Amino acid sequence: MSKISTKTGPQFELRPNLAPRLAAARQAGLGSAPFGSVFTDHMVAIDWTQAGGWSGHRVEPYGPLNLPPAAAVLHYAQEIFEGLRAYRWADGSIRAFRPWANAERFARSARRYALPELPLDDFVGSLEALMQVDDGWVPSEDDMSLYVRPFMFASEAFVGVRPARQVSFLVIASPVGRYFTGGPAPVAIWVDTEHSRAAPGGTGAAKGGGNYAGSLLSQVQAYEHGCQQVLFLDAATSTHLEELGGMNVFVVTADGEALTPPTGGTILEGVTRASVMQLVRDRGQSVVERPIALSWLLDALASGEVTEVFACGTAAVITPVGRLVGNGFDVTVADGAAGALTMSLLDELTGIQFGRLADKHGWTHRLA
């Protein structure tokens, strides 16, 4: 077997896919496929055991996993994941946006879920190895990129409540366009006052599958009310904004101040969230992390004190919010139009990610 050398991590063994699907997939039109439904020819895999540590670094054909029914992840949800994008720049290179931040958060999530911490170099090196093999899958079309999903799960066959002694780490990737098919048009948000996403002392700050499973019922309710996403409130009082099912939330006041709820262990520390905060500060505008009461927000929208609301995350980047809907209220944000700061930040952030604007903070990392 041949070896793949990465500039960041260890060598990876290459087990090439002998029946690549790239040409057929491109002919079928990747841009029309639902987000995250088409996958590249290969995936990365690394094994861990309590006795031997990390080993078996390899790039192999994308395909089904050989998983026993007693695998601990199927019974106790000991699983974490990350999400980031690879971008094709005009010079043909492939870049990731802040992968080291994802690697650090992945380690924090592993710690919270009693999983082994993957070395940061192995995390970033796995992205470099996959891009060396599946570089042709990275789209060059406008507004398209490669969504990359590293994840780790308890693969030990053991039906007992304790941390697994055998774990698998994998990376898969999917060429994608915009998360919301309507583009950056304002979306409607269902505000769930009945269910909570996370509680103090829980796993809200970790990126684990269980957090998202618990949000899906609320997402169904959002669809039933004609909304595209759901916004959760704090578990203790159900009065303050926390985060959406898969995104952080920002509120912009009439004087240009950007407000966002503090993370505090119940909210995911989003990489896009941190980047947005920096870009706002770069403009000389204020960013304030503070509790945001739903009642205050509804009053501030009515009075004009709040002029914009937007959500942000890796998948959707920055999405303007046009309506807030909940039990007893249906409020339009700024006449349902996308706000000026929201769209300006979207243009700036995607400009950096695609290499159209200068990367003043050194956020991008060349993968291939």
N, C-alpha and C positions, 0 to 999 in steps of 0.2 A: 504494500500500500504506500502511496505517496504521502508526503507530509506538507502541511501548510504552515508557513512561518508568519507570525504576526508581529507587528512592531511593539505591541503592548503586552500581550500575554504569551502563554506557552505555545508550543507547536500543537497542531491538530492533525490527526490522521484523516485523510480524505478517502471516503468510500463513495465514489461518484454514482450518481443516478444514471443508469444505462438506458432509461427511456424518458429523457427530458420532455417537458410539456410546454416550454416557453413559446415556441412558434405558434402552436395551436391556440394557446391562451391569448396571445396577442391578436390573432385573427378573429377570435371570438369577441374582442373588444373589452379590454380590461376596465375602461372608464365607465361602462354601463353595468358592471357587476356590483351587487350590494357590498357595502363596506365590510371588509374582513371576510370575504367568502371564497376568494381564490388565493392559493398559496404557492410559493416558489418550489423549485425542484428539490431543494435540500433543507435540512435543519441541523442545528448544532445539538450535541448531547454530551454531557459530562456526568459521571457517576460519583456518588459519595457513599461511603460506609463508615460507621463509627470506628471500626478497626483500622481501615486503610486510608481514610480521608478522601480527597478529590483525586480522580483518575479517569482514564479512558476518554480523554478529550478527542472529539471526532466531529467531522461533518459527514452526514450520511443522507440517503434519500428521504425526503418527506414521506411519511406514511403512518399507518396505524401502529399503536404501541402494544407490546405484549405485556399486559397488565393482569395480575391475578385478581380474582374477585375479592380476595381478602386484603388487597392493597389498602394501607391505612388511610390514604387520602379519600377513598370512597366512603369511609365510615366516620372519620373525624375531621375532614376538611382541612388537613394540615397542608396548606398550599398558598403560595404567593406568586405575584407576577409583576411585570413592568410593561410599560408601553412607551415607545419612542418611534421616531421616523428617520428614515434615510432619504436624503435629497440628492437629485442629480443636478449638479451645477453646470453652467454654460461651458466650462472647460472640460466637461466629461467626468470630473471627479465625483465621488460619492461621499457625502458628509452627513454626520449625525449631529443633532442639536443637544448639547449638554449631556452626553452619555455618562459622564462621570457622576453627575448629580443623580441620574437614575441608578447607577451602580451603588452609590451610597445609600439611597433610599431602600434599594433591594436588600442591602445588608441590615438596615434597621428593621425592615419587615420580617426578615428571617429571624432576627433576635426575638422579636415579639411573638412569633409563632413557634419558637423553640426548634427552629431549623438551623442547619449549619450555615455559617456566613461564607458565601462565595467570595474569594479574593477579588478586589476591584479590577485588577489587571486581567483576571480570567473573564470577568463580565464584559469588559470593553474588547478584549481580545477575541471573544466569541463572536462579536458583531463584525470585527474585521475579517475573521475567517470565513463567515457566511457570505460577506460581500465579495470576497475574492472568487467565490465559486458561483454565486447567483447574481453577479453584478448586472447581467443583462435584464434582470427583472425590475431594476429600478427605473421607473418611468421618466421620460424626458418631457412629457406633455405638461402644459401649464396646469398648476393646481393639483398635480398628482405626485405621489411620493410612495415610498415603501414603508408600510407600517410594520414595525418589528416588535415581536412579543416574546421576551424572555420569561420563563416561569420555572418554578421549582415545586416539587410535590413529594409527599411521603410514599415511596413505592414499595416499602417493606410489606410482605404478607403477614399481617399480625392484627388480630382483632383484640385489642387491649388498649386501655387508655394510658398511653405514655408517648413521649417523643419517639419518632421513628428512628431506627438505626440504619436504614437504607433510604437514600434520597436520590431523585433524578432531577437534573437541570437541563432544560431544553430551550432552544430559540427557534421560533418559526417566523415567517414574514409573509406579508400580503400586500400587493400593489393596490393602492386606494386613491380615490379622489376625495371630495368633500364628505364629511361625516353626515351632514344634513343635505339631502339631495337638492333642496332649494337654494343652495349657496348661502351667502352671509345674510339672508333675509331674517328679520326678527322672528323669534320663536315664542310660543306660548308655554308658560310654565305652570304646572299644577303644584300648589303649595299644600303638602300633606301635614295636617294638624293632628293626625291620629297615630301614625307609625313613626318610629325613630330609626335613623340609620346607625347611630353609635352612641354609646354612653360613656361618661367619664370612667377612666380605668379600663376601658375595653380596647378594641382593636381598630378604632376609627382612623388612627394615624398610619396604620399598616395597609399595604395594598394586597389584601387577601381576598380570595374568591368569595368567602363567606359574607363579607361586607356587601358585596354586590348582589348575592343571592337574596339577602334580606331586603333589598331595595326593589326587587322586581314586581312584587305585588303593587307597590305604589306606582311603578311605571305603567302597569296595566291600567290602573285607575286614571293616570294622566291621559292615556290614549282615549279612555272612555269619555273624558271631559274635553276632548279635542285639543289636547296639549301634547307637545313633543318630549318634554322632560319633566322631572319632578324635583322640587326643592324641599329638603328636610329641615325641620326645626330642631332645637336642642331637646335632648331627652328629658332633662330635669323639669322644664317648665312649658315646653312647646310654645315658646313666645319669641325666640331669637333665631335668626337665619344661621344655618350651618353650611351645607353644601348641596349641590345637585347630586343625582344618582351617579354621575361620572365626571363632574366638573366643579371647580370652585366658582364662587360668585363675587361680583364687584358691584358697588353702587357709586354713581358719580353725582356730586352735588352741583348746584348751579354755579358755584364759585370755582369749580374745577377740581375739588378734592375727591380723591378716590378712596372709598371705604371698603373694607373686606373683613369678614369675621376672623378673629384670631384662631390659630390652629388648636393649641391647647390639648392635644391628645385625642380629640374627637374628630378632627378634620384632617384630611390628607394634605400633606405639605407638597402641593403641586409644583412641578418644575416650571410649567407655563405660568402658574400663579406668581412664583418668585421672579420670573423674567418680566412679566407685566409690571410688577411693582417697581422693578429697576428702571424700565423704560419710562414709566410715569415720572419717577424722580429725575431722570435725565432731562426731562422737559422743564424742570423747576417747579413741578406741581407736587402737592402734598399727598402722601399715602398714609392712611391711618388704619391700623388693625384694631378694631374694637367691636364689642357686641352690637349687633344691629337688630333692634326689635322689629318684628313684623308690623305692629301697630304704628310705630314711628315711620316706617317706610311707606305704608299706605297713605298716611297723612302727608308725608313729604312729597309723594308723587302728586297728590291732589293739589297741594299748594304751589308746586313748581320748585320746591327746595331741592328735590332730586330730579335730574333730567335724563339720566341714563342708567340702565342696568344691563350687565353683560356677564356671561359665563365663560370660563376658559379651561382648557385641558388639552392634552396631546392630540386626542382624536379629532376634536372639533376646532382646535386652536382658540379662536375668540368668536363667540356667538352673541349677537345682540338679543336682548329679551324685549319682546313687544307687549306681552300681557302677563299678568299674574292672576291666577285663578285659584280660588279656594272655597271652602264652605262659607257662603255668605258674602263673597266679594268676587268681582271680575274687573280688574283695573288695567287700563291701557297705559303703557309707558311711553311718554312723549309722543302721543298720537300714533303709536305703533311703528314709528320710524327708527331706523338705526341711528345711534348717536354719533356725533362727530369724533369724540375721543375714542369710542369703541372702534370705529372703522379706521381711524388713523393708527391706532395700536395694532390692529390686524394687518394693515399694510406694512407697518414697520417690522413687526415680528416675522411675518412670512418673507419679507424682503431679506432679512438676515438669514433665515433658514435656507432660502433658495440661492443665496449668494448674490442677490441683486443690490444689497446695501452692505456697507462696511460693518464688520463684526467688531465693534469697539471693546467688547467685554471678553473676547476670546471664547465664545460659547460653542463654536462649531468645531468638530473633530473629523479629520479625514479618515474614512474607513477604507477607501480603495481609489 
